[in-house]
Amino acid sequence: MEWHRLLRAHGIEGLESQRRGSTAKLKPNAREFQLEREKRQLEKRLAKAEAVIGFQKSARAAGDPAEEPRARRGRSMQAVTDARGVLSCAQACNALSVPRASYYRAQARASSKTKGS
């Protein structure tokens, strides 16, 4: 009998139900593919983080004299506009602590001035 042979050869564990058919095997490259994808995602996040840090550093030097609020706000809005190629609007506004609504309002004012001229 089959079960006697399994009991002698493998003990009680040998009697546990076994699935029939071939077992599904992962492709040997599946883990490598997953790691490569994670690596690309992390590199993309790192590039964005470096862009944000560089953006914050270039916004204003530590020893610059104080500015008028209107000039500082205008420079911040311009910096957000300049960073739009590398960062999203939300990321750029967040990096400089500029509300997005204020940024969009300033853009609307600037476009209405150019259309009115």
N, C-alpha and C positions, 0 to 999 in steps of 0.2 A: 504494500500500500504506500501511496505517495506520502501521506502525512507522517508515517513512521520514519521514513527516510529524512524528511525535512526536520522532524523533531530531534533525531539523532545528530544531524549535521549542524543545525543552527540553534537548537534549543527552542524555548517558547517563542522567541522573536521570529523564528522561521515559520511559525504557524500563522502569523498575522496575514490578513488578506493582502494580496498583491494585485496591483492593477495589471490587466492584460494588455498586450500590445507594446509597441515601442514607446519609450519615454520621450517627451519633448525635450530636445536639447537646444540650448541657446547657441546662437551662432558665436563662434569664437571672437568675432569682431564687434559683437553687440556692446560689450562693456567699453571697448575702445571708442566706439561711436558715441556712446553716452558721455564719456569723459571729454571727448573732443567738443561736443556740443556745450557742455558745462564750461569748458575752457573759453570757447568763443563768447558765451554770455558774460563770463567774468571779465574778459578783456574789454568787452563793450562797456560794462559798468565802470571799469577802471578808467577808460578813456573819458567817459562822461564826468567822473569824479575829478580827474585831472583838469578837464576843461573848466569845471566849476571853480576849482581852487585857483587856476590861472586867471579866470575871469574876476574873481574876488580880489586877487592881488593887483590886477591891473586897474581896478576901479578907482583906487585912490591910494597914494603913498602915505605912509604913517606921518611924515613930517610936513605934509602940505598944509598951508594956512587954511583957516576956517573959511567956508564959503557962505554966501547968502542961501537961504533955503530954496529959493526959486532956481538959482544956478545949480545947486546940488541936485535938485529934482530933475532938472533938464538934462544934466550930465548922466544921471542914473537911467533916465528914459532912453537916452542915446546909447548907453552901454548895453541895455537890454536889446535894442534894435540891432546893434552890431553883433551881438552874440547869437542871434537867431539862426545863423547858419550851423552852428555847432550844437547849441542847446535848444530845447523847446522853450516856448515863451514861459511856461510855468516854471521850468527849472531856472531860467535866467532871472525871472522876477523873484523867485524864492531865494536865490543866491544873494541878491542885493536887498532883500526885504522890501521889495516894491510891490504893492498890491496890483494884481493883474487888471482890476477894473480901472485903476488910475492910469496904468500903461495904455489900455485900450482907449480910454477917454482922451489921453494926450495924443494918441495916433489919430483919433477922429478930428481933434482940433487942428492938428497939423495938416491933415488932408483937406479940411474945409478951407484953411487959409490958402493952400495952393490952388484950390479950385476957384476961390473967390478972387484971386489975383489976376 
